[in-house]
Amino acid sequence: MSHLALIPVLESLPGWPDVVEPSVLDIGLITVGIPAAIAAVVTVLFMGPHWLKKSQGKELERA
């Protein structure tokens, strides 16, 4: 038995408005762009103070 037969046909129901199909750019933005932007912000928040101290030439304290 094919597993593809278990996937329902993805069509709009009669009487419902047609669904806009996402483009490759939309899918890429959601799957790659937004997570990369969030990771960049988190990296700057946590590593920013370390990079600032290192660029000013101050000694870093070891814990």
HELIX and SHEET records of a PDB file:
HELIX    1   1 HIS A    3  LEU A    6  5                                   4    
HELIX    2   2 VAL A   24  GLY A   28  1                                   5    
HELIX    3   3 LEU A   29  GLY A   33  3                                   5    
HELIX    4   4 ILE A   34  SER A   55  1                                  22    
END                                                                             
